[in-house]
Amino acid sequence: MAATTTPCCAPIAREPLSETDAADLAVMLKAVADPVRLRLLSMIGSHAGGEACVCDLTDAFDLTAPTISHHLKVLRTAGLIDGERRGTWVYYRIVPEAVNKLGALFTPLTESSPSRLGDLELLPV
């Protein structure tokens, strides 16, 4: 009987990222590293029906419409959201594959497996 191994660690700790994967992921991580963009992504993803009109997003911020548009463009360029123009408004939705790729980067595949980083002591912040 052949032994099977189950990966124990989050993908980031399992093996080194390729240069291409690191560059692609860095674009997405930079996009969500901004609090406004992170909130926009959350608002779009949690909006009824899975999409949000730009008109539903702008009132939540004390920012100008062009600034909100800039942040949405950064998220769209990073591949995290997609948009569709309907009349004068643009409706945005999350790109599940891209968001899942980010989430999976740090998520261990098993809950009780030891980690190579397990010897690190966590210090209170």
N, C-alpha and C positions, 0 to 999 in steps of 0.2 A: 504494500500500500504506500503510495507516494505522499509525502508530507506536503501540506500546503502552507504557505506563509501568508499572513494577513498584514498589510502595511499598518504600522502602528502610529505613524506620526502624520501631522498635517503635511500636505505636499511641499510646503516651503522648507520643512525640516527633513524630508525624506531623501531628497537629492538636490544638487545644485540646479538652479534654473538655467535654461539656455539664454544666450544673449538676446535672442529674438523674443522669447517669452518674458524676460525681465523688462525689456523695453515696452512691450505691449501692456503688461500689467502696471508699469510705472505711470503710463498715461492715464489709466483708469484710476489708480490710487491718487494721483495728483488732482484729478477732477473731483474726487470725493473728499479731498483733504480740506476743502473750504467749507465752513459751516453753512453758508447760504446754499451752496450746491448740494451738500448733504441733505439739508432740509427740503430742497426742491425735489430731489430724488425720492425722498420719503413721502412727500406730499403726492407726487405723481403715482407712486406705487400703491399707496393706501387709498387713493381716491376711488369713489364708487365707479364700478365698471372698468377699473384698471387704467383709465386714462383721464387726463385733466386738461382743461382748456387753459391757455395762458392767462385768460381773464380771471380764472379761479386762483391763480398763483400769485399774482402781483400784489393783491391787497394784504397778503400775510407779511409783507416786508416793508420796511421804511426805506425803500430804494426806488429809483426811477425805473420806468419801463425799459429803457435801453440797457440799464445795468442788469436787470432780470434777464433780458434777451441775451446778453453776453454770457451769463452763467448757464443758461439753457444751451447755448451754442457750444460751450466747453463740454457739457455733459453729452451732447449729441456727437461732437467730434470724437470723444473718447469711446463712443459706441454704447454708452449706458442707456440712452433714451433714443427714441425715434419720434418723429412728428409728422402730422398730416394737416395740411391747410384745408379748412372748410369755411368758405366764404372769407371773412376778414380775420378769423381766428385760427390759431394753430393748436391742435390737440396733441398732447405728448403722452407717450406710454413707455414703460420700462422695457428694455431688451432683456428678457429673462436669462438668456445664455450668458450675457456679459456680467450681469449681477451675480449669477450663480458661480461664475468663474472666480469672481472676487471673494465670495463667501467661502468657497471650497478651498481657497488658498491657505486659510488658517484653521480649517476645521479638521480635526482628527477623524480618521475613518472608523475607529473603534473608541469607545469611551474608557475602557479600563486597561488599555495597552500602555506599556512603559514608553517613555519618550527619551530620545537622546539628550533632550534638554532637561530631563528630570532631576539632574543633580544641581540645577541652579536654585538658589534660595531666593524666594520672592520677598522683597522688602516693602514695608508699608510706604505709601506715597505721602 
